[in-house]
Amino acid sequence: MDVLDCLEENVIYEVLVVTGSGNAHNVSPFGLRYVDKSFVLDLFPNKTLLNIKKTNSFRVYFLYDALLFTRALLDDVSVSQLEESCHCSVLCDVGSMESGMLSDTRGKNIITRIIAKPTKIMTNNSTLPLINRATNHIIELLVDFSRYEYMDADVRSNFKEKVVMYEKIIIKTGNEKHKKAIKMIKERIE
Ligand SMILES: Cc1cc2nc3c(=O)[nH]c(=O)nc-3n(C[C@H](O)[C@H](O)[C@H](O)COP(=O)(O)O)c2cc1C
């Protein structure tokens, strides 16, 4: 079965996106949609966007590993680590790129919509897609953390309370990797 048939249209999937060329790779988490057999990324100005503009391509990694998501956002992760842990990766060639203004809690910002065709699929391991609350909670905290520098004092204080609250659930329901991930997040905000 084609793994792309597993994807539902217009659902946002959290993935890691690798861009760059040669040995200079950049890995970051993004929300991705699958629409009309194409992948859609909505990107704020960031390194991933710059790289995609240069190469017109990117690779999407589907994986369910909270620590690798944490490393991708806060620290660093190698492509070989992704290869080991991902269920599947898909090489994509950009078909179109369109920029517009978006107003949200961060104020006004340029957002660029990238529509890309999957060109090569590599399936790796076939573990069960198990749902785990610790993973979900870490992903939720990472989404907030990626906006940390735009938060005012009140929002930061709410976020810190959320981290304390989520930590309890993560410790109760997660494994050692989840515990390491929440430790890394806490270290960044302390
Ligand atoms: C789960 C998750 C989903 C995210 N989705 C998006 C997204 O759809 N678009 C975006 O521009 N940033 C998104 N972000 C924030 C980027 O990952 C973050 O800004 C990152 O620092 C960009 O890295 P780069 O400069 O290496 O490209 C997301 C973060 C997380 C943790």
PDBQT file of the ligand as one rigid body, heavy atoms in Angstrom, charges set to zero:
ROOT
HETATM    1  C1  LIG A 201       5.067  20.792  16.202  1.00  0.00    +0.000 C 
HETATM    2  C2  LIG A 201       5.477  22.118  15.595  1.00  0.00    +0.000 A 
HETATM    3  C3  LIG A 201       4.850  22.577  14.444  1.00  0.00    +0.000 A 
HETATM    4  C4  LIG A 201       5.243  23.781  13.848  1.00  0.00    +0.000 A 
HETATM    5  N1  LIG A 201       4.633  24.200  12.694  1.00  0.00    +0.000 NA
HETATM    6  C5  LIG A 201       5.071  25.301  12.059  1.00  0.00    +0.000 A 
HETATM    7  C6  LIG A 201       4.504  25.706  10.793  1.00  0.00    +0.000 A 
HETATM    8  O1  LIG A 201       3.596  25.058  10.265  1.00  0.00    +0.000 OA
HETATM    9  N2  LIG A 201       5.017  26.819  10.197  1.00  0.00    +0.000 N 
HETATM   10  C7  LIG A 201       6.052  27.549  10.735  1.00  0.00    +0.000 A 
HETATM   11  O2  LIG A 201       6.515  28.510  10.101  1.00  0.00    +0.000 OA
HETATM   12  N3  LIG A 201       6.595  27.196  11.938  1.00  0.00    +0.000 NA
HETATM   13  C8  LIG A 201       6.134  26.102  12.595  1.00  0.00    +0.000 A 
HETATM   14  N4  LIG A 201       6.701  25.725  13.784  1.00  0.00    +0.000 N 
HETATM   15  C9  LIG A 201       7.778  26.555  14.349  1.00  0.00    +0.000 C 
HETATM   16  C10 LIG A 201       9.147  26.237  13.700  1.00  0.00    +0.000 C 
HETATM   17  O3  LIG A 201       9.502  24.876  13.898  1.00  0.00    +0.000 OA
HETATM   18  C11 LIG A 201      10.222  27.115  14.363  1.00  0.00    +0.000 C 
HETATM   19  O4  LIG A 201       9.954  28.478  14.117  1.00  0.00    +0.000 OA
HETATM   20  C12 LIG A 201      11.619  26.759  13.942  1.00  0.00    +0.000 C 
HETATM   21  O5  LIG A 201      12.521  27.447  14.785  1.00  0.00    +0.000 OA
HETATM   22  C13 LIG A 201      11.956  27.108  12.488  1.00  0.00    +0.000 C 
HETATM   23  O6  LIG A 201      13.267  26.619  12.275  1.00  0.00    +0.000 OA
HETATM   24  P1  LIG A 201      14.221  27.005  11.054  1.00  0.00    +0.000 P 
HETATM   25  O7  LIG A 201      14.584  28.461  11.213  1.00  0.00    +0.000 OA
HETATM   26  O8  LIG A 201      15.407  26.083  11.253  1.00  0.00    +0.000 OA
HETATM   27  O9  LIG A 201      13.477  26.723   9.791  1.00  0.00    +0.000 OA
HETATM   28  C14 LIG A 201       6.293  24.547  14.424  1.00  0.00    +0.000 A 
HETATM   29  C15 LIG A 201       6.908  24.085  15.600  1.00  0.00    +0.000 A 
HETATM   30  C16 LIG A 201       6.509  22.889  16.174  1.00  0.00    +0.000 A 
HETATM   31  C17 LIG A 201       7.192  22.417  17.419  1.00  0.00    +0.000 C 
ENDROOT
TORSDOF 0
